[in-house]
Amino acid sequence: MVIGALKLLKLPQRLIYKAVGKSATQYNMFSTKTGEFLGFMQAEKVLLKNSDFYPITNPVYSLYINKLEAFKKGEGVGSDFINFAKHLSRESGAEGRIHCIAYNAKDPYTPPQKFYRKLGFTCKKPEDTKIIDEAIQNNTKIPFKLNFGSIMYLEKFK
């Protein structure tokens, strides 16, 4: 006897799962269509006792992205990880605060600052944010002096 038709569930295109490591927690992303490993993000909630970028008087938590690697550029994997990080930050009690040191250890000549900036991150140094904004607007590379890391944080986090 059939009580009702089963409703087919639509799977998301990507699946992220938590793999606890030795230091930061790693989140791996796979395609639900192909099973392909798309990338990973290492992130952990840290207590900021003082902050140059978040104006605080009392200690607060922030999600620190230690490493983010998307194996295929331009397919939204990195953006999906940042959206997931926003969710993680809120769920973990960090209230949406996220920070990182934006650099590319594998290839310092392709720095990720433009990527983070387009997703709402700001540099600790306002002059660096201005340089990155100009590079985005003019579709040029960021100056070499920024290739080896910029402290960036999600400015509007709530």
N, C-alpha and C positions, 0 to 999 in steps of 0.2 A: 504494500500500500504506500503510495506516495503522498506525503502530506503537503508538500510544496516544492517548487523548483528551487534548486540551490542557486544562490546568487554568486556569480564569479567575482572574486576579489581582484582588483587591479593592483599589482605589485608596483612599488616604486621602481624607478629606473636604477637607483643606487641604494646599496645597503651599507651602513656603517656599523662596525662592531668594535667593542672595547677589548683590547688585549693589554693586560697589566704587565708593565715591564719593571726594570730595576729602579728607574727614577720616575720620569714623567709617564703618565698613562698614554698609551698609543691607541689611536683610533684608525682602523683600516677601512678602506672603501672598496667595494666590489660592484661590478655591474650585475644586475639581476637578470639581464638578458643573455650576456655572454659568459658570465662568471669571471671576467677579467679583473685583475687587481689594478685599481685605478690610482691609488696613492694612499698616503697616510698623514696623520697629524699627531704630534706629540704635544700634550697640553696638561697643565696642572694648575690647580687653584693655589695661589700664594697670598700670604698676608703682607700688605703694604703698610709698613709702619710710618713711612713718610713717602711722599711722591712728588717728583718734579712736574708731573703731568696731570695728575688728578688732585684738585685742591681739597685736601683733607685735613681735619684737625684730630680725628681719631683713626686708628688703624682700620683698614677696609680690605676686603678680599678682591682679587682680580684674577682672571684666567690668563695665565702666561702661555703663549704658544711658543714652545721651544723649537719646533720644527714642523714645517708643512711642505709636503712634496706631492705634486700631481704629476703623474707620468706622461699625461697627454695635455699639452697646453691648449688653451682656447676652447675647451669643451665643458667648462663650468665646474670642474672638479674642485678647484681651489675655492671658488665662490660658495659651493655647497659646504665645504669644510668651514668656512667663515660663518655661514648661517648656522651650522651645527654648533660652532663655538659660542655663538650668541646664546643659543638655547642652553648649552652646558653651563655657561656663566650664570644665567638666571637660575637654573635648577640647582646649582651648587652653592648658591648664596652670595655670589660675587656681583649680583644685581646688574649683569650685562657688561661689566667692565672687562676689557680684554687689552692686553699689551703684548708686544713682541720686540725682538731685535730683527729688523728686516734685512736679511742678507742672503746670498746664494752661495753656500759653501762649495758646491760642485762647480759653479761657474760664476765667479765674481763679476764677470763682464756683462752678465744679464741680471742685474739687481731687481728685486721684487717690489721696490717702493711704489712704483706706479700702480701695481696690482692692489696693494693694501690701500693706497690713497683713494682709488676708485670705489672702494668698498667702505669708505667713511673713516679711515684711520688718518691720524694727524701725527706729525713728527714732534718729538720733544722740543726740537729747535724750530721756532716759527719760520726762520729764514730757509730751512731745508724744505718745509712744507711749500713755501712759495716757489722754490726751485723745481720741485716735483710737479706742482700745478702748471708751471710754465712748460715743462717738458711734455706733460699730457696735452695741454692746449696746442702746442706747436708740433706734436707728434715727433719729438726728438728724444734722444737718449738723455738720461740724467748724467750730470757731470761725474767724472771718474772719482772725485773725492767722496762721493756718497756710495760707491760700489761696495764698500766693506762694512756696511751696517748703519742703520738708523733706528733709534729707539722710537717706536710708533705705538700709538694707543687709539682705541676706539673712543673718539671724542664725545659723540652723542650715544650714550649707552643704554638709556632707559626706554 
